[in-house]
Amino acid sequence: MRYEPTTAPLSLGSAARAWLSDELRRIANAIGQPGYLQLDPIDVEPQRPSKGMIVWAVGVNWDPGAGQGLYVYNEAGAWDRVN
């Protein structure tokens, strides 16, 4: 499950408190998934890759080096395929 924020109510009061409570519950559910990580496949290089970033590259429009697969961005500024 991926967290997508919703629009906050314009008025402050019980509606805002209910909205905030619901948002916090949705965040907890999104980060509390047990035992796995799911990456969305991407077909363009991230705009600002940083050391340690992990991606699942489709390998068609953007091929970081060895086709489709799991890659990590290294200290030298390149993508390494994870085998």
C-alpha positions in Angstrom: 0.0 0.0 0.0 1.3 3.4 -0.9 0.3 6.5 1.0 -1.3 9.3 -1.0 -2.3 12.4 1.0 -5.8 13.7 0.8 -7.0 17.3 0.9 -7.4 18.7 4.3 -10.7 20.4 5.2 -10.8 24.1 5.1 -12.4 24.6 8.5 -10.6 23.9 11.8 -12.6 21.8 14.2 -14.1 18.4 14.4 -13.8 17.8 10.6 -10.1 18.7 10.7 -9.5 16.4 13.7 -11.3 13.5 12.0 -9.3 14.1 8.8 -6.0 14.2 10.7 -6.8 11.1 12.6 -7.7 9.3 9.4 -4.5 10.5 7.6 -2.3 9.3 10.5 -4.0 5.9 10.4 -3.5 5.7 6.6 0.2 6.6 7.1 0.6 3.9 9.8 -1.0 1.3 7.5 1.3 2.3 4.6 4.5 2.0 6.5 3.5 -0.9 8.6 3.4 -3.5 5.8 5.1 -6.7 7.1 8.3 -8.0 5.7 8.6 -6.8 2.1 9.3 -3.8 -0.1 7.6 -3.3 -3.4 9.2 -1.1 -6.0 7.3 0.4 -8.9 9.1 -0.3 -12.2 10.5 3.0 -13.8 11.5 3.7 -17.3 13.2 7.1 -16.8 16.2 7.8 -14.7 15.4 9.7 -11.4 16.0 13.4 -11.7 18.3 13.6 -8.7 19.7 10.2 -7.9 21.6 9.9 -4.6 24.0 7.4 -3.1 22.1 4.3 -2.0 19.0 4.9 -4.0 17.5 1.6 -5.2 15.2 1.3 -8.3 13.7 -1.3 -10.5 14.5 -0.3 -14.0 12.3 -1.5 -16.9 15.3 -1.3 -19.2 13.5 0.0 -22.3 13.4 3.9 -22.4 16.1 4.0 -19.7 18.6 1.2 -19.4 21.1 1.9 -16.5 23.5 -0.6 -17.8 22.4 -4.2 -18.0 18.7 -4.2 -19.0 15.7 -4.7 -16.8 16.4 -5.3 -13.1 17.3 -4.0 -9.7 19.9 -1.2 -9.5 21.6 0.8 -6.7 23.2 4.2 -7.2 26.8 4.1 -6.0 29.3 6.7 -4.6 31.0 7.1 -8.0 27.7 8.4 -9.5 26.8 5.3 -11.4 24.1 2.6 -11.3 25.2 -0.9 -10.3 22.9 -3.9 -11.1 22.1 -6.0 -8.1 22.2 -9.7 -9.0 
